[in-house]
């Protein structure tokens, strides 16, 4: 969990420096954190984090749907699973 949280924090800093270059890795890191939170039973935090993941991937899909569209759909599926507590 600590490593996932640190990865997100570091990648947020990188996004602040160069959003276009680092947003994809931030989205991936936020997704990993959401999964770790869910596995730890922290579903409310996992849901909020998964929603952030979805927002990032939908933003990315707006510029390159072929590359990021599937990731956006997977992020949406995670949000739905966490919303229904079926993760």
Helices and strands as residue ranges (DSSP letters): H 2-17, H 19-39, H 43-63, H 65-83
